Amino acid sequence: MTTEKMIRSGVTVGGWTLGSRVLGLLRDIVLANTVGASAGADAFFVAFKIPNFLRRLFGEGAFAQAFVPVFTETREKEGDQSVKLLIDQVAGRLGLILIAISILGILLAPWIAKLFAPGFSDDPEKLTLTADLLRWTFPYLGFICFVAFAGGILNSIGRFAVPAATPLFLNLSLIGSALFLAPLISPSVLGLAIGVAIAGVVQLIIQIPPLMAAGLLPKPSLLADHPGVSKILKLMIPALFGVSVSQINLLLDTVLASLLVSGSVSWLYYSDRLMELPLGVIAIAISTVILPKLSRDFAQGDNTASHQTQSWAVWVVLVLGLPCAAVLAVFGELILATLFQYGAMTVQDIEASSLSLMAYSIGLPAFMLIKVLAPHYFAHQDTKTPVKIGVIAMASNMVFNLILVWSLEHVGLALATSLSAWVNALLLLRGLHQRGWYEVRQPPWRPAAQVILAILVMVQVAWWAPSSASLEDVSLYGRMSWTSVLLFTSGFLYLITLRLVGIRYTSLLMPPAAR
C-alpha cells in the first residue's frame, strides 16, 4: 500500500467513522431525551458498557491486533490457500470461545452486575434491572467479535469501507428501539437492551457479502494444524490487556462512579461519548489503516517506510488532536447543552457532564497517541511490551483515582483516566525509541508552538459561548445555529492561523520530518 493509498483509505475510514459518530450523537440525543441521567439510564449504561468493553478488549483490541499481522505475514509468504485455511480454523476456535462466554454472561448476569457496579447493591431494584438488561446485551459480544474478525480480514486486504460503516447499524438500531420499542415495554430501558442484541445480528449479516466477494468467507473448523492459529493465540493473550488499557480505565471509572451520587455513571457516559467523536474520526481511523501498512513494511524489512508511516500518524494527532481537545474543554458545556439538554436531561446534568468532559479532554491527545503508537508493536508481533506498559498505566490510574475521587468525585475519575493515558502514551513512545523502530529525529518544538499559538487564537471565540442555563428556553434550531457558528468560526481561525505561522495544509499528507 502506497502512502497516497494509505491516506485515501484513512479518509474513507474517517468519513464513515464521522458519519457513525454523528449518528451516535443523534442516538445519545434520543437517549438523553428518553432516559436522561435517571437510575434506569445508569442501569442501561452499565449493562451496555460491560459487553461493549469486552468487545473492544477482545474483538477490536486483542484479536484484531494479533490477527492482522499474522494474516498479512501468511498472505505475503504462503499464499491464498494457506490464508483460507488460517481463516477457517480461527473462525472455529473463535466461535467456540464466544459461545461459551455469552452463555456464562447470561447465566452469571446478577453477579457480573454486582461486580462492575458495586454501588448498585444499595438499591436492589436497580441491581436487578441491570442484571435483566445484561441478559439481552451480553449476546451482542458474540456477534460483534465475529464482526471484528470479518473487519480484520477485510482491512488486511485493503477493503475498509464496510468495516468502517458497520457501527452505523448499532446507532440506527438503538435509535429505532428508543423511538418505537421502548415506549411499548416496561421498563423502557429494556427496549434499548433488546435493540443492542438486534444490532449485533444486523452488523454480522452485512459482513457476509464482501467476504464472499473476496472468496474469504470463513467455514469454521476446529482443526488446529495451521501454525498461524497458535501464533495468533500466543499474541492475543498479552494483547488482551495491552491495547485496551484506556478501556479498562474507563470501566474502572464506571465501577467507582456507581459508588457516588446517582447520575454519576450517566455524566461520565455523556462526556465520554462526546470525546469518542474526535478519537474515532481521527485516531481510530489512522490506526486502522496503518496496522496493515506497518505489518507489510515489517514483513518486507522496510524500516524507512515504517518510520514515515509512524511519523505521519503522530503528526496528524498533533495538528488535529490538540485543537479537538481544546474545543471539548472550552466549548464542552455548549455542545452538551445543544445535543442533550432536553426532556429528562437537566441543566445540572449538563454542568456536571461538562466538568468531566473538560477532564477527559486533557487526555484526548494521549488517547490518540496510544491508538497510533500501539500498532507499531503489534506489526512487529510484540504484544508483551504494551502489556507491561499497560500494567503501569492501569496502576497509575488507580492511584490517581484514589487521590482525586474524594475531592473531585466523578471529575476526579475522568482526570485520573487522562493522566494515566499520558503515562501510557509516553512509555509507548519511549519503548519504540529504545528498540530503534521509531524515533523523533527532530523534536517538534517549533511546529508544536505554532499549533499551540493557533489554538490560543481559536479559543478566543469562547467569550461568546452561552451557558447551559441560558439555553434552557432556546429551541433546538437556535442552539444548533449558535453552536455551529461558534465552532465554524473557531475552526476557521485555527486553520488561518496555522497557515499564517507557516504550517502548510499539505503537511497533513506527509510531515516535514518524513519527507
Long-range contacts (C-beta under 8 A, 24 or more apart in sequence): 1-158, 1-292, 1-293, 1-296, 3-308, 3-309, 3-312, 3-509, 3-510, 5-158, 6-289, 6-290, 6-293, 6-309, 7-312, 7-509, 9-158, 9-160, 9-289, 10-285, 10-286, 10-288, 10-289, 12-160, 12-161, 12-164, 13-160, 13-164, 13-284, 13-285, 13-288, 13-289, 14-281, 14-282, 14-285, 15-164, 16-161, 16-164, 16-165, 16-168, 17-164, 17-167, 17-280, 17-281, 17-284, 17-285, 18-281, 19-165, 19-168, 20-164, 20-165, 20-167, 20-168, 20-171, 20-280, 21-276, 21-277, 21-280, 21-281, 22-277, 23-168, 23-171, 23-172, 23-175, 24-167, 24-171, 24-273, 24-276, 24-277, 25-273, 25-274, 25-277, 25-339, 26-171, 26-175, 27-171, 27-174, 27-175, 27-178, 28-270, 28-273, 28-339, 28-340, 29-339, 29-340, 29-342, 30-174, 30-175, 30-178, 30-179, 31-174, 31-178, 31-192, 32-270, 32-339, 32-340, 32-341, 32-342, 32-343, 32-344, 32-345, 33-340, 33-342, 33-343, 33-344, 33-345, 34-178, 34-182, 34-188, 34-343, 34-344, 35-188, 35-189, 35-192, 35-344, 36-266, 36-343, 36-344, 36-345, 36-346, 36-349, 37-263, 37-266, 37-267, 37-270, 37-344, 37-345, 37-346, 37-349, 38-263, 38-266, 38-344, 39-123, 39-126, 39-262, 40-129, 40-187, 40-188, 40-189, 41-189, 41-265, 41-266, 41-344, 42-117, 42-120, 42-126, 42-258, 42-262, 42-263, 42-265, 42-266, 43-120, 43-126, 43-129, 43-130, 43-133, 43-189, 44-133, 44-189, 44-192, 44-193, 45-254, 45-265, 45-266, 45-269, 46-113, 46-116, 46-117, 46-120, 46-130, 46-254, 46-258, 46-265, 47-113, 47-130, 47-133, 47-134, 47-136, 47-137, 47-193, 48-133, 48-137, 48-192, 48-193, 48-196, 49-116, 49-251, 49-254, 49-269, 50-112, 50-116, 50-134, 50-137, 50-138, 50-251, 51-105, 51-134, 51-137, 51-138, 51-140, 51-141, 51-144, 51-196, 52-140, 53-247, 53-248, 53-250, 53-251, 54-101, 54-141, 55-140, 55-141, 55-144, 55-145, 55-148, 56-244, 56-247, 57-240, 57-244, 57-247, 57-248, 58-141, 58-145, 58-240, 59-141, 59-144, 59-145, 59-147, 59-148, 59-149, 60-148, 61-239, 61-240, 61-243, 61-244, 61-247, 62-236, 62-237, 62-239, 62-240, 62-241, 62-242, 62-243, 62-244, 63-94, 63-145, 63-148, 63-149, 63-152, 63-232, 63-236, 63-239, 64-148, 64-151, 64-152, 64-291, 65-235, 65-239, 65-243, 65-291, 65-374, 65-375, 65-378, 65-383, 66-232, 66-233, 66-235, 66-236, 66-239, 66-378, 66-383, 67-149, 67-152, 67-232, 67-236, 68-152, 68-155, 68-156, 68-291, 68-292, 68-295, 68-378, 69-235, 69-291, 69-295, 69-298, 69-378, 69-379, 69-380, 69-381, 70-228, 70-231, 70-232, 70-235, 70-381, 71-152, 71-153, 71-156, 71-228, 72-156, 72-292, 72-295, 72-296, 72-299, 73-228, 73-295, 73-299, 74-228, 75-156, 75-157, 76-296, 76-299, 76-300, 77-299, 80-215, 82-226, 82-228, 83-216, 84-215, 84-216, 85-226, 86-226, 86-228, 86-229, 87-153, 87-216, 87-218, 88-218, 88-219, 88-220, 88-221, 89-221, 89-222, 89-223, 89-224, 89-225, 89-226, 89-229, 90-149, 90-218, 90-228, 90-229, 90-232, 91-146, 91-149, 91-218, 91-219, 91-220, 91-221, 92-220, 92-221, 92-222, 92-223, 93-222, 93-224, 93-229, 93-233, 94-145, 94-146, 94-149, 95-146, 95-220, 96-222, 98-141, 98-142, 98-145, 98-146, 99-142, 101-141, 101-142, 102-138, 102-139, 102-141, 102-142, 105-134, 105-138, 105-139, 105-141, 106-134, 106-135, 106-138, 106-139, 109-134, 109-135, 109-138, 116-251, 116-254, 116-255, 116-258, 117-254, 117-255, 117-258, 117-265, 118-255, 118-258, 118-259, 119-257, 119-258, 119-259, 119-260, 120-258, 129-187, 129-189, 132-190, 132-193, 133-189, 133-190, 133-192, 133-193, 136-190, 136-193, 136-194, 136-196, 136-197, 137-193, 137-196, 137-197, 139-197, 139-200, 140-196, 140-197, 140-199, 140-200, 141-200, 142-200, 143-200, 143-201, 143-203, 143-204, 144-200, 144-203, 144-204, 146-204, 146-207, 147-200, 147-203, 147-204, 147-207, 149-218, 150-204, 150-207, 150-211, 151-207, 153-211, 153-214, 153-216, 154-207, 154-210, 154-211, 154-214, 155-288, 155-289, 155-291, 155-292, 156-292, 157-214, 157-216, 158-292, 159-210, 159-214, 160-288, 160-289, 162-206, 162-207, 162-210, 163-207, 163-288, 164-285, 164-288, 166-203, 166-206, 166-207, 167-203, 169-199, 169-202, 169-203, 169-206, 170-196, 170-199, 170-203, 172-199, 173-198, 173-199, 173-202, 174-199, 231-381, 235-378, 235-381, 235-383, 236-383, 237-383, 238-383, 238-384, 238-386, 238-387, 239-378, 239-383, 239-386, 239-387, 241-386, 241-387, 241-390, 241-391, 242-374, 242-377, 242-383, 242-384, 242-385, 242-386, 242-387, 242-389, 242-390, 243-374, 243-378, 243-386, 245-370, 245-389, 245-390, 245-393, 245-394, 245-420, 245-424, 246-367, 246-370, 246-417, 246-421, 246-424, 248-390, 248-394, 249-393, 249-394, 249-397, 249-416, 249-417, 249-420, 249-421, 250-417, 252-394, 252-397, 252-398, 252-401, 253-401, 253-413, 253-414, 253-416, 253-417, 256-401, 256-405, 256-413, 257-410, 257-413, 260-405, 260-409, 260-410, 261-409, 263-349, 263-352, 264-409, 264-410, 266-349, 266-353, 267-349, 267-352, 267-353, 267-356, 267-410, 268-353, 268-356, 268-410, 268-413, 268-414, 270-336, 270-340, 270-349, 270-353, 270-357, 271-332, 271-336, 271-353, 271-354, 271-356, 271-357, 271-360, 271-414, 272-360, 274-328, 274-332, 274-335, 274-336, 274-339, 274-357, 275-328, 275-357, 275-360, 275-361, 275-364, 275-367, 278-320, 278-321, 278-324, 278-325, 278-328, 278-364, 278-368, 279-364, 279-367, 279-368, 279-371, 282-316, 282-317, 282-320, 282-321, 282-324, 282-368, 283-317, 283-321, 283-367, 283-368, 283-369, 283-371, 283-372, 284-371, 286-313, 286-316, 286-317, 286-371, 286-372, 287-313, 287-371, 287-372, 287-374, 287-375, 290-372, 290-375, 291-375, 291-378, 291-379, 294-375, 294-376, 294-379, 295-378, 295-379, 297-379, 298-379, 298-380, 303-437, 306-376, 306-379, 306-437, 306-438, 307-438, 307-514, 308-510, 308-514, 310-372, 310-373, 310-376, 310-432, 310-437, 310-438, 311-438, 311-511, 311-513, 311-514, 312-509, 312-510, 312-511, 312-514, 313-372, 314-369, 314-372, 314-373, 314-440, 314-511, 315-444, 315-507, 315-508, 315-511, 315-513, 315-514, 316-372, 316-508, 317-365, 317-368, 317-369, 317-372, 318-365, 318-444, 318-447, 318-448, 318-451, 319-451, 319-498, 319-503, 319-507, 319-508, 320-508, 321-364, 321-365, 321-368, 321-369, 322-365, 322-451, 322-452, 322-455, 323-451, 323-454, 323-455, 323-458, 323-491, 323-494, 324-364, 325-361, 325-362, 325-364, 325-365, 326-361, 326-455, 326-458, 326-459, 327-458, 327-459, 327-487, 327-490, 328-357, 328-358, 328-360, 328-361, 328-364, 329-357, 329-358, 329-361, 329-362, 330-459, 330-462, 330-465, 331-462, 331-465, 331-483, 331-486, 331-487, 331-490, 332-357, 332-358, 332-361, 333-465, 333-467, 333-468, 334-465, 334-466, 334-468, 334-471, 334-483, 334-486, 335-483, 335-487, 336-468, 337-467, 337-468, 337-471, 337-479, 338-471, 338-479, 338-480, 338-482, 338-483, 341-468, 341-471, 341-472, 342-476, 347-468, 347-469, 347-472, 350-468, 351-468, 352-410, 354-468, 355-410, 355-411, 356-410, 356-411, 356-413, 356-414, 357-414, 358-411, 359-408, 359-411, 359-412, 359-414, 359-415, 359-417, 359-418, 360-414, 360-417, 360-418, 361-418, 362-415, 362-418, 362-419, 363-417, 363-418, 363-419, 363-420, 363-421, 363-422, 364-418, 365-425, 366-418, 366-421, 366-422, 366-424, 366-425, 366-426, 367-421, 367-425, 369-425, 369-428, 369-429, 370-421, 370-424, 370-425, 370-428, 373-425, 373-428, 373-429, 373-432, 374-428, 376-432, 376-437, 376-438, 377-428, 377-431, 377-432, 380-435, 380-437, 385-431, 386-428, 389-424, 389-427, 389-428, 389-431, 390-424, 392-423, 392-424, 392-427, 393-420, 393-421, 393-423, 393-424, 393-427, 394-420, 396-420, 396-423, 440-513, 441-513, 442-513, 444-513, 447-503, 447-512, 450-498, 450-501, 450-502, 450-503, 451-498, 451-503, 453-497, 453-501, 454-493, 454-494, 454-495, 454-497, 454-498, 454-501, 454-503, 455-494, 457-493, 457-494, 457-497, 458-490, 458-491, 458-493, 458-494, 458-497, 459-490, 460-493, 461-486, 461-489, 461-490, 461-493, 462-486, 462-490
